[in-house]
């Protein structure tokens, strides 16, 4: 079978397409033939050697794939040959393994899909799992009606928009460029702020008539992180779940102190909070699997690229010009 393997970290050139034997499932395992593989930020970070949960080298990257079971071990009773499934590396021993034509895993690892599920859409479910937990777990006990979403045209951003609109929330998106703003509005965002041309704080004030928003979801961080607290209404909450521009500058603490009368809230969130809570990871998927089967959430597939052309896929991903999801096809 064809797999993508890295022996060293670096640029896209370290991704090598090699041949390995098709694995044979043990008694508690299943063998899955891959249909589609999602390209996501974690495997970019693995390739660069900067991921905090690096798999051992040589490594097969890839954190998400969809496919069909083609062989089951002698003691497997939960899955059968022909079943459509989604695999997230969050359910595996290492954060990787999905850049392959076939995948052999313990039978309790895959999420079983409904028979009519679009397998290309299913390969995008990791983004929706993160979005679901941002909207539900990271905000547990917090009531909100309006959301400000950074990096809204990205994989998690677009998933947040779709899930938030299903829940009847008002969504103000933030994206870089008119093209991206048009894109996120086509997905349901009520408004979009082009941060290349507009001041985010001023625009939020204008769009909300100074009422501001209840919730900010920020995966950007960096030196301007403090501005989020100028966008939230009294008792509002900022959730930081990424650092695309680096760690949030500590200047936000000063803004929190200056605005203590508004009771602002801050939470740092990571899916790794659930590394030992398979039940909570599955709670999201139990809700998402029917939604994707019923086309109530529809990932936008921007590019379908052959697995062997994975270097090009990574270059495209890092160009920041992609509107939607890149998937690899064996």
Secondary structure as UniProt FT lines:
FT   STRAND          2..6
FT   HELIX           12..14
FT   STRAND          16..19
FT   TURN            27..28
FT   STRAND          29..38
FT   HELIX           41..48
FT   TURN            52..53
FT   STRAND          64..72
FT   TURN            74..75
FT   TURN            81..82
FT   STRAND          84..88
FT   HELIX           89..91
FT   STRAND          102..106
FT   TURN            107..109
FT   STRAND          111..112
FT   TURN            115..116
FT   HELIX           119..122
FT   TURN            123..124
FT   HELIX           125..135
FT   TURN            136..141
FT   STRAND          146..149
FT   TURN            150..153
FT   HELIX           155..166
FT   TURN            167..168
FT   STRAND          170..175
FT   HELIX           178..186
FT   TURN            187..188
FT   STRAND          191..194
FT   TURN            195..197
FT   HELIX           200..208
FT   TURN            209..210
FT   STRAND          213..218
FT   TURN            223..224
FT   HELIX           225..230
FT   STRAND          232..240
FT   TURN            244..245
FT   TURN            250..251
FT   HELIX           252..258
FT   HELIX           260..262
FT   STRAND          265..268
FT   HELIX           271..274
FT   TURN            275..276
FT   HELIX           278..293
FT   TURN            294..295
FT   STRAND          301..306
FT   HELIX           307..309
FT   HELIX           310..318
FT   TURN            319..320
FT   STRAND          325..329
//
